[in-house]
Amino acid sequence: MNLRAHLQTVFTQSFLSLYPELQEDGFMAELTQSTQSSFGHYQCNSAMKLAKRLRMAPQKIAQAVIEKVKETTGEQLTKVE
């Protein structure tokens, strides 16, 4: 498994753990290569796309997912924000 696929799995599992209702649609986190190096190697914009559906601020969704990813990966990732 390559790094991008692994990260997509980690982020998808984190979203589904926090928001189980997403399982109904076969949700997969959208992970893309960053267009700006200041954003790191990859970015996930799924929180923004899910804000209306979950009726939550995208920042709140993103922060919860970040915490879950950190909890799941431990020290495997050097920086998640």
N, C-alpha and C positions, 0 to 999 in steps of 0.2 A: 504494500500500500504506500502510495506517495504521500508527502507531507500535506498537500492540499486536501486530498481525500480524507486523511486522518483528521485534520482540523475541521472539515465539514461534518464529519461524524461526531466529533466532540461537541461542536456548536449545536448541531441538530438534537443530540441527546440532552443537552442542557436546556434548550428551548422546550422540548417535550416534557422534561422533568418538571419544569416550572409551570408550563401551560399545557396540561394533558389534552385539552380540547383540540389542540392542533393535530393530534393523531388522526382525527376523523378525515382529514383531507390529505393524509400522506405527506405532511409538511417535511421539507428539507431546507435547512438554512442555506442561504445564498452567500457563498464565499467567493470573492474575486480578488485578483491581484490588484494591489493598490496602484493608483495612477500617480500618486505623489509619495516620494520616499519618506516624507515626514510622517506619513500614516503607517509606516511599517511595510511588511511584505504583503500582507493580506488584510482585507477588510470584509466585514459582514454587515450588510445594511438591512437585514431582516427585521430588526426592531422598528425601523421607520415604516416599513411596509405593513407591519402587524398592528401598529398603534391604533388605528381606527377599529379594526376587528376586535382587539382585546379591550378597547375603551380605556387605554392607559397612555400616558405620555411616553414617547419613544425613549426618552432618556431614562425613565424608570425601568422600562423593559430591558434596555441595554445594560444598565447597572446590575440588575438581577442576573442577567445572563453572564456578565463578566465575573461576578462573584461565584457563580456555579461552575464556570469554566476553570477558574483558579482552584476551586475546591476539588474538581475532578482531575486536573492535570498536575497538581502539586507544583513541583519545580521543573517540569518538562518544558514550560514556556517561560522565556525570560521577561516578557512584558505583554500584558493584555490590558487594553484600555478602550 
